[in-house]
Amino acid sequence: MSFRFEKLQVWQESRVLIVDIYKLTLHFPKNEIFALTNQIKRAVVSIALNIAEGSDKKSDKEFVKFLRISLGSLEEVVTAMYVALDLKYLNEKDFNLVYNKLNLLASKINALINSIKKL
C-alpha cells in the first residue's frame, strides 16, 4: 500500500533533513540533550509529520493549513540552527549546508501551497 504523502517530494526531502539534523546534533554538548538538541529534533520531525498528516485531510484548505504548520516547524529549525551556530555547537560549513536545504525545502513547500490554492 502507498500513502499519498510518500509521493510528495517535500515529504521525501524532509526525511533527508531529519537524518542530517540527527547526525549534526550528535556533536552537540551532552548537557544540551534535553534542551536545544531535543527541540531541534522535535521540530525537524514535525515538518515531515505535518506534511504526512495534512496530505490525508478531506480538503485542500486543511492540507494547506498543515503545510503552513510544517513551515512553522521548519522556521523553528532554522532559528535553532542559528542558536547552535552562535554557541559554536556547529561550524559555519555545516550550518550553511543544512540552512540551504531548509531554505530549498521551504521554497518547495510554499510552491506546493500556491499550487493547491490555485486548484
N, C-alpha and C positions, 0 to 999 in steps of 0.2 A: 504494500500500500504506500501511496505517496501523499504527503501533505502539501497543500498549496504553498506554504512558506518555504519549503525545501527548494522550490524552483526560483525563488526570488534571489537575485544577485546580492541585494543588500543584506539579506539574512546570511548568505554564504560568506560574505566579506566580514560580517560581524563576528562570525565564528573564528576567522583568522585573527581578528583583533583580540578576541578573548585569549587565545593562545599567546599572542605577543605580550599582552599585559601580564598574564600569569608568569611568563618567563622573566619579564623585567622586574616584577615585584619580588622575585626570589632573592634579589640582591639588596632589597631594602633592609634597613636595620630590623632586628628581631623585635625591638620594642615598638615597632610600628604595625606589628601583625594584627592587632585588634583595632587599629586606628586607620591611618591612611591606606595601608595595604588592603585591608578589608573593604574599605569604602570604594577604592578603585575597582577591585574585583567585582563587587556587587553592582556597581554602575555599568561596567562593560558587559556583564552578563545580562543586565536589564535591557540593553539595546536589542540583543537577539530575542530575548523573551517577549518583549513588546511587539516586535515585528511578527513573531510567530503567533502570538495571541490575537493581534489585530487582524491578521490575514484571514481568520475564520469567522470574523464578525458578519452579521447579516446585511450590513450596509457599508457602502464606500465611506460614508461620513464617519462611521465608527472606526473603520480601518485607518482613516487619516488621523483620527484622534490618537490612536495607538502609535502611529508613525511619529507623531509630534512628541509623544511621551518618550519614544526611543531617542529622538533628537535631544530632548532634555537630558537624558542619561548620558548621551554622547558628550554634550557640553560639560556635564559634571566630570567626565573622564578627562577632558581637556584641562579643566581647571585643576584637577588633582595632579595631573602630569606637570603643570606649571609649579605647583607646590613642591612636588618631588624634585623638580629641576632646581628650584630656589634653595631647597635644603641639601642639594648635592647628592641626592639618592640615585640620580641617574645623570649621565653626561649629555651634552648638547646633541651629539650624534644620535643617540638612542631616542632622545626627546623628539628630534626632528623627524626621524623615521616613523615613529608612531603618530606624531602630530599630522604628518602628511597623509597617512592612511585614514586618520579620523576626519580630516578635512575633506578628503575624497568621498568617504562614506556619507558624510553629512550632505554633500552635494547630490549624491545619488538618492538619498532618502528624500531630499527636497524635490528632486526631479520626479520621483515616484508620486509624491504628494500632489504635485502640479498635474501630472498625467491623470491621476484618479479624479481630481477636481474638474477636469475638462470633460469627463465622461457624462 
